[in-house]
Amino acid sequence: MRVVLIGMLNILIVLLLSPLYEGIMRKVRAVIHSRQGPPVLQPYYDLAKLMLKDDQIAEGNFIFKSAPVLCLGSIILVALFIPLGTAAPLGFAGDALVLVYLLTMSAVFIILGGMASSNPYAFLGANREMMLLLVVEPVLAISLLTGAIKAHSLLLSNISGYMLANPTFSMAVAGLAFFLVIQPEMAKIPFDLAEAETEIMEGPFIEYSGRKLAFFKWAFWGKQVIFVALFAQIFLPWLRTSFAPVNILISLLEVLVLVVVVELIATLNPRLKIEQAIRYFAGIIVFALAGMALALLGL
Amino acid sequence: MSTGHELLNQIETKFPGAVKVDSVTERVAFLSVCDEQLVALADFLANQMNARFVMEIGTDKRPVNQKYELSYIFCLDQEGFEISLKVMVDENKLEVPSITPVIPGAGWAEREVYDMLGIVAVNHPDPRRLVLADDWPEDLFPMRKDFEHDNRPPAAEVKKIMKEPDGNATVVSVGPFFPTLEEPAYFRLFVEGEKVVGCDYRGFFSHRGIEKLADKVLDYNQVPFMAERICGICGFVHSCSYCQAVEMAAEIEVPARARYIRTIMLELERIHSHLLWIGLAGHIIGFDTVLMQSWRVREPVMWLCEQITGNRKTYGMNLVGGVRRDIPEDLHPKILETLDKIESESRTIIDAIIKDKPLLMRLQGVGTLSREDGRKLCVVGPTARASGLETDIRVKYPYAAYGELDMKAAFQTGGDVLARTLVRAEELFTAIDLVRQALQKMPEGPIMAEFSDIPPYREGISLIEAPRGESLHYVLTGPDNRPYRWSVRAPTYAQLQAIPDMLSRSTVADFPLIVASIDPCFSCTERVETVDRSSHTIKTYRREELLQQLQNKYRGGERS
């Protein structure tokens, strides 16, 4: 029963609060730009508007139509694997690996949807997304594995608990590597090249409209919350009380602080090109591997 | 006088008897040549004398002497001397040898002359249609005098003229409407993966025949207002340039104060244009903070212009012989104060840009144009100066009050987008300095010259260093109080021809930035006029309503 309740809570947080976080990020961006900015609730209005709009379908194939739903579905599934203030609703041995797979899946659906639209810009965007995925996902996996090695467990809550009990040097390296892939995972500048509005006009999403676009957007915003929450839970596990509702509140505040940091980085940088991004993340992979080596050496 | 005569002597020794001198002053020589000598002479001028080809202007002079006249305008930037080579084309022959094989930058001009007058450039490497719409009839040439300005021929069959890629490259269409190019332009990119291996361009979607209107409808003092509407950013450049061309043709001496006022307005325009460009470049590479901040800094310039002229843009200040509005003494402190604020704020932005490493990664080595290619393709303005070509019209061919002010042109040698950015950044501060100098030195006196009738069939050429590069206006005066021929060559016309060269080593990600780096202005290039025809109703406002509207408009911005 408790599992079901927490599961519901996680899904609600990811689905219902993620547009709010997006709205706050937009507000932060506006402040840096010396703009007034849209209302904080604008993303909710956006979703409502898109849901009500006509769905223009350029290419009627099955993958194109189902990708947005599957993408949002995979995000909802991921929500069940992250501990948000309490233990993860579907925590089981090996959930760290399942998590990486599920997170990758949401990106894969975006790629598939883009490819299926047979628009040249979508092809370019999907291509970029794929190349980015190949260098970003390993970092994610390596830093989680570093934690797993230290904690001798593939259970996320164990990794988090280990970090709480004895924060070691290798865990710090893993945490830093994880932090550096938040930007591309959230499709934020400098690594928003798969969408890159001014270059390829939102890439994979170019042919999407109405409800389908809303699903993609929602999945995107949900992924943002999941990512920073995951980072906060595993690598910054110190601010915890023994009372679960307070813990949930604390983790929501942590997410808030982190999305503001992510947005600050995004507003103060230009977009990089794909080969520059790949070179950058190749470096990060080496860095993360060094962290894993340290973990194996017991540091 | 020495430069001109020395040069003519050189031409005379090299091509004895080929050239007939129509007139020569210390700035410009009008020469006539026969078409057999044209290519050799153009080759000599461009490739040995280092002259820069500017434009080819075709005029239908059949009502006067049964000929078409083609004027090839060259600039010797080292000497600051202009040459016009005139070729007469018989109305039954309609052929002239192409100079594009020796001067690649002449390609578009010759295509335009064919579109407009039907004169074939023989041996042109790419004689496709340039200006006219795809469904324009084959045998109608709109700049001929017997073509009425309001003639609307029925649509003809559409011919596909765009190039196809060689090999197995994919076509990525950018345009005709692309979010980062605010105006219609169609680039057909041939792409392998992310790499651009070739491209083709089709523009002139918004060509609306402003030049034709000046031929048939407008009089001398109406044209400046039409000219100002050629461009939404550098409108003053066009009206000023047109007026200067007429003033040159009619030998009108413009009062000193009017020349200073023109200089101030031209430089204010440069300030807001360059700040606009810095913002756009930032936006294109996803750096919206640069966009928002530089446009915030730019806004007071617009307010200043409104206070001086009554309008943020499209000032309506120029008339043949001078300007219509003075800049009163009591505005000077306000102008200086605004300039100080803009200077310090722009300095902050530009310092931040130059130190930003990720930004430099996007700008450095992108869209490189070598000095030699730049010279061949006849690029102008900041694009040319970023490639190390020393062409600044303000220094080399001083007009308005520039001859009396102290200025140094900005140069870079990199030839890439970064170099173009640095040139514009430096010019921003030069422009601020020039306005200050001009305000200080501005003499008292009238702002409009007095003159009698403008004599017919005199030629005037006016070059102005617009924010985007050199802008050319050519006027041949006419008998009925209007120009017989008025021709405009906006800077983007020259720059766009260099785009394929800049793109040849780039990726899709760089494409918008490279196109933006020439600061393209398609409306200038295409001499468009935008008219809001949606509301024909006229509303009369009461004074209170107007005040209310103004207050609403300026809510949020401080104004005195």
Interface residues (C-beta under 8 A of the other chain):
Chain A: R29 I32 H33 S34 R35 P120 Y121 L124 N127 R128 I189 P190 D192 L193 A196 E197 T198 E199 I200 M201 T267 L268 N269 P270 R271 L272 K273 I274 E275 Q276
Chain B: T170 V171 V172 S173 F178 P179 T180 G193 E194 G282 H283 I284 I285 G286 F287 D288 T289 L291 M292 Q293 R296 D356 P358 L359 M361 R362 T507 V508 A509 D510 F511 P512
